[in-house]
Amino acid sequence: GDELGQAAARAAPHDQALAQRLAVARRLAEKARYYDEARRLAQLITRVSQVDGHRDFVVVTGGGPGIMEAANRGAADVGGKSIGLSIVLPQEEHPNPYVTPALSFQFHYFAVRKMHFLMRARALVAFPGGYGTLDELFETLTLIQTRRVDRVPVLLFGEAYWRRIIDFEALVEEGAIGPGDIKLFAYVETAEEAWARIAAFYAQAG
């Protein structure tokens, strides 16, 4: 693990590739807590909203591993159902085992899958991620900004990560987005905070 990586880095102090791999490994380790947050958030959502045969909120993920698995797993933990909209990719042959089997759907095209996500979304919760996460985040923000879809809570887990990756304030300064567009999302750090924001949004709307 980390100790072996540090030992290897000390043995080869000028190996930049090794140093970079170690830095990436450290960052990944720091983000491991998000698995637990995603799982707990799914438990909270499911426990509160899937009672007496009603399903006010249902967790929907991309059906893959990692954070997606955590969310489907959280719903399963409390006896609820969750949906997996997976995409056919070489590195992801099967949906994660926690998706409710009857609610597991496979797509060949990202655009069609994204449309199904957004048609029914009552919130978007984005955890630190890469191109796919950024694609879905910006697509959602664009559709809300242009009023092509109803506004929903957009929550970004891990403010430090998102501020490092995207400089939203610079977009405002450049005139690329308006000052109000930064209010289309909020940063959160815990499952409880995320669920409180979602619940408050719908309490206000209702």
C-alpha positions in Angstrom: 0.0 0.0 0.0 1.1 3.5 0.8 4.1 2.4 2.8 5.5 0.4 -0.1 5.0 3.3 -2.4 6.8 5.7 -0.1 9.7 3.2 0.3 9.9 2.8 -3.4 9.9 6.6 -3.8 12.7 7.0 -1.3 14.7 4.3 -3.1 14.4 6.1 -6.4 14.1 9.8 -5.5 14.5 11.1 -9.1 11.9 8.8 -10.6 9.2 11.4 -11.5 6.7 8.8 -12.8 6.9 7.0 -9.5 6.5 10.2 -7.5 3.4 11.1 -9.7 1.9 7.6 -9.1 2.4 8.0 -5.4 0.8 11.5 -5.4 -2.2 10.1 -7.3 -2.5 7.1 -4.9 -2.5 9.5 -1.9 -5.3 11.6 -3.5 -7.4 8.5 -4.2 -6.9 7.3 -0.6 -8.1 10.7 0.6 -11.3 10.3 -1.5 -12.1 6.9 -0.2 -14.4 8.4 2.4 -16.8 9.3 -0.3 -17.8 5.7 -0.7 -19.2 5.8 2.8 -20.9 9.1 2.3 -22.6 7.9 -0.9 -23.7 4.7 0.8 -25.1 6.6 3.8 -26.8 9.2 1.6 -28.6 6.4 -0.3 -29.6 4.8 3.0 -31.1 8.2 4.2 -32.9 8.8 0.9 -34.3 5.3 0.7 -35.3 4.9 4.3 -37.3 8.2 4.2 -38.8 8.0 0.8 -39.6 4.3 0.1 -42.3 3.5 2.7 -45.7 2.0 2.4 -45.2 1.1 -1.3 -44.5 4.7 -2.2 -41.2 5.7 -3.8 -40.9 9.5 -3.6 -37.1 9.3 -4.3 -35.3 6.4 -5.9 -31.5 6.3 -6.1 -30.4 6.1 -9.7 -26.7 5.6 -10.6 -24.7 4.7 -13.7 -24.7 1.1 -12.4 -20.9 0.8 -12.3 -18.4 0.3 -9.5 -17.0 2.7 -6.9 -19.3 5.6 -5.8 -22.1 4.2 -8.0 -21.9 0.8 -6.3 -21.9 2.6 -2.9 -25.2 4.4 -3.7 -26.9 1.2 -5.0 -25.5 -0.7 -2.0 -26.9 1.9 0.4 -30.4 1.6 -0.9 -30.1 -2.2 -0.7 -28.8 -2.0 2.9 -32.2 -0.6 4.0 -34.3 -2.9 1.9 -35.1 -0.4 -0.8 -34.9 -0.5 -4.6 -32.5 1.4 -6.8 -31.9 1.8 -10.5 -28.7 1.3 -12.5 -28.4 2.9 -15.9 -25.2 1.3 -17.0 -23.2 1.9 -20.2 -21.5 -0.8 -22.2 -17.8 -0.2 -21.7 -14.8 -2.5 -22.0 -13.7 -1.9 -18.4 -17.2 -2.3 -16.9 -18.7 -5.6 -18.2 -21.5 -5.9 -15.7 -23.6 -3.6 -13.5 -22.7 -3.7 -9.8 -24.4 -6.4 -7.8 -26.5 -3.9 -5.7 -28.7 -2.6 -8.4 -32.2 -3.9 -8.1 -32.2 -6.6 -10.9 -35.5 -5.6 -12.4 -34.3 -2.0 -12.5 -31.0 -2.6 -14.3 -30.8 -1.1 -17.8 -27.9 -1.1 -20.2 -27.3 1.6 -22.8 -24.9 1.7 -25.8 -25.0 5.5 -26.1 -24.1 8.1 -23.5 -26.6 10.6 -24.9 -29.6 8.3 -24.5 -28.5 7.3 -21.0 -28.0 10.9 -20.0 -31.5 11.8 -21.3 -33.0 9.1 -19.1 -31.1 10.4 -16.1 -32.3 13.9 -16.6 -35.9 13.2 -17.6 -36.7 11.9 -14.1 -34.0 13.5 -11.9 -35.2 15.2 -8.7 -31.6 16.0 -7.7 -28.1 15.5 -9.0 -25.4 14.6 -6.5 -21.9 14.6 -8.0 -18.9 13.1 -6.2 -15.3 13.8 -7.3 -14.9 12.2 -10.7 -13.6 12.5 -14.2 -14.9 13.2 -17.7 -18.1 11.3 -17.3 -19.0 13.1 -14.1 -18.0 16.5 -15.6 -20.1 15.8 -18.7 -23.2 15.0 -16.7 -22.7 17.9 -14.3 -22.2 20.5 -17.0 -25.1 19.1 -19.1 -27.4 19.4 -16.1 -26.2 22.9 -15.2 -26.7 24.0 -18.8 -30.2 22.6 -19.1 -31.2 24.3 -15.7 -29.5 27.6 -16.7 -31.3 27.7 -20.1 -34.6 26.6 -18.4 -34.8 23.5 -20.6 -35.5 21.4 -17.5 -37.0 22.3 -14.1 -34.5 23.3 -11.5 -33.4 20.5 -9.2 -30.8 20.6 -6.4 -27.3 20.1 -7.8 -24.9 19.1 -5.0 -21.1 18.8 -5.3 -19.5 16.6 -2.7 -16.1 17.8 -1.6 -15.7 21.6 -2.0 -11.9 21.4 -2.0 -11.9 19.0 -4.9 -14.4 21.0 -7.0 -12.7 24.3 -6.4 -9.4 22.8 -7.4 -10.8 21.3 -10.6 -13.1 24.0 -11.8 -12.8 27.8 -11.2 -16.4 28.8 -11.4 -15.5 32.3 -10.2 -13.2 32.7 -13.1 -16.0 31.8 -15.5 -18.1 34.7 -13.9 -15.1 37.1 -14.2 -14.7 36.1 -17.9 -18.4 36.8 -18.5 -18.9 33.1 -19.6 -21.6 32.6 -16.9 -23.6 35.1 -14.9 -23.1 35.6 -11.1 -26.4 33.9 -10.5 -25.3 30.8 -12.3 -23.0 29.9 -9.4 -26.1 29.6 -7.2 -27.4 26.7 -9.4 -25.3 24.3 -7.2 -24.1 23.9 -3.7 -21.1 22.2 -2.1 -21.7 19.6 0.6 -19.4 17.4 2.7 -21.7 14.8 4.4 -24.6 12.6 3.5 -26.7 14.3 6.2 -26.1 17.8 4.7 -26.9 16.6 1.2 -30.2 15.0 2.3 -31.1 18.1 4.3 -30.6 20.3 1.3 -32.7 18.0 -1.0 -35.5 17.7 1.6 -35.5 21.5 2.2 -35.7 22.2 -1.5 -38.8 20.1 -1.9 -40.4 21.3 1.3 -40.0 24.9 0.0 -41.3 23.9 -3.5 -44.3 22.0 -2.2 
